[in-house]
């Protein structure tokens, strides 16, 4: 099973993640969409969709 590679979040994405209750230093951005982010956890590899408006 391969690990998904993500990129470090920008400052605005860090603020968005922290507003959703996630620790920004533990998540990497895999893909951005117009109304959501697909992020992966650095340690566990868990994928999560973060919705925003």
Secondary structure as UniProt FT lines:
FT   HELIX           11..19
FT   TURN            20..21
FT   HELIX           24..26
FT   STRAND          27..32
FT   STRAND          36..41
FT   TURN            42..44
FT   STRAND          47..51
//
